């Protein structure tokens, strides 16, 4: 197998230069990393008004996210930055409020998984292929735009039982693009103890984009919310119907604003993270043609000329591992912020109460001592015994988080990505554009600052069909 190591921001030589780069140019948080970041087990940043600890050691990560999760709630700073869009959803809440919401949503979301969701995923994927069909042979295309569209379409159909098409889709795309570009400017200065760096203009623009997104969602939710109140039935067994039916231990349902909060969260998490990872997966496959050919061969062997079914996804092992490896190299959520409820010792340091504890899948999954050839794109590592070859194994792999707040859509995302990659590579050969190198930036998710442009070539069998 040809070895391919994707490019990523060049690490700074030391901590001071990284922080200076971040503070002076307001760049992506990836630009603030330095070479030692990829080797350290625990780092510390102390400035006036700031106590921040970067935890990379798997044992400490498990302690913060699993064993003592109650002592390290989600950072309030993140919730404050995302509140205009997500309100008081499970993404932003903590404590008893979060436990109530999660208990209501877990069984509701189960209805969208795997077998039930597959026909929706398949229909949206076919719509994606239809949009690509008019492209000229070898045409250059920004695959990020298409991955954002198809994943938004899937989650829209899954929540509302309607496709996401036309002007509404463009409005949501544009509003989300503005929002995700602005949010890091709101979050990162707060985490670094520099709230005065948040420009009022940026905060106002983020709130405006959030209102636009929520407005579209409200127009879809309101009629069904009112219909349910009057006893009218809705024929679709989608996520919205499940949310409308959900009750807590006291028999209380979600109120309208609460419902909009949860749907906004699900829409954001359900398409933005998948779009990010699928875009990078296409980039990696285009730069590793030998692996891409193996994926194509696997799909051809498994499916032949027939349409895929839900049961086929288990047999697409390499295709799934391509996505899993992409999640390792380009985890959509590059860092997770927690807040120490009380003071506690960690690796000889005394973490103060209220300090920010940052866990970064980007760093942990590229740890120099934790992974064999950590920067290389190697899907086969997920079929091997990584515990023996890396020292970290599963403990160092956390693209969906871990513990009580682990992503409830992990199985959904894996099935969705396997289907999309299989169908895309089945019809098209992805080729990198000479001279174009995507530049990862840490925004709401890890995206490319300059897009991911590929050339798309029709497969001979697709052209014949």
C-alpha angles and dihedrals in degrees: 000000000000111000115236124182113189118223121252134171112303108251116245116247094242144002095262094054090048094053091044090053091050096045098042102043100025088228129163116297086245087070090060093063121102131202095263089057088076092055106036124100094205131005132192133207117190122181131148105297093003133101111169129165125192110208118198104153108106093223092054092044090055091047092053098041103032119011098040100017092139089059092052108047122180112285112267089217092068092049092050092052094048097039095096089064106025101032112189097340127144088267093064106027130084139189123017094348091056093046091053092049095045092049089054095045102044096070091037093054091047087074090065097054132107113314096027095045098042099085089052091050091047093051093050091047091052088051088053092052090049090054090051095046097084092056115116117248109279092006118166111242136176099235091193090072092054095045090051091050097048095045091047089049092051095050091043091053091044094052101035107017090236131103120248104239144148128000095350091058092051091048092053093045092051094044093048091048090054092044097049091048091052102041097074088056087058099040105040100052089051093050090048090051093249105114090153087073091069106102114219088224091059092048091050093049091049091051091049092052090047091052090051093052094044091047091059092047092048092055089057097043101042099068093050093043090054092043091054091050090056093046097254115149127231114212097215123090094210133139094269090056089050091049090049089053095045118113132183126225091280092051094252121148129212113278118229097263090044089051092051089049092054094044091048090051092048093047091050096044093037097058111015096059094043092046091053094049095043091051091054091044089058090049092051093047091049090053093045105050093170091060091043090055091050090052090050091050092049092052092046091050094046099042109020106188098326129103115266122256131202092257091058093065093076091059094054093083099152093044090053092046090053087060093044090052090048089054088054095051098035108023106187091224103050098186140013122207123213130177124225107236092198136010115275141164121255124177092335094313125110108229109207124227109266094023118140115246112198123199114191121196086189091063099033093051091050096043109150095219096035102057136043108242090350098192096048123103101237115155090177091069087078090060092051133072098271092176090069098041102042110025091227104063113159091348089069096047115082113142089142094041121238141244126037092336096051111142109275091207099058096112090044092053094048093051093045093049094045091053095046095047092045094051094042096050090042091061103028140037110222116218128185117241111243112247094015116112116173113231113217115223129181108237125138082316130003107280136159117266091212102033127250108271118191137170114238119212121186115240113241093239091050091051090049091050 
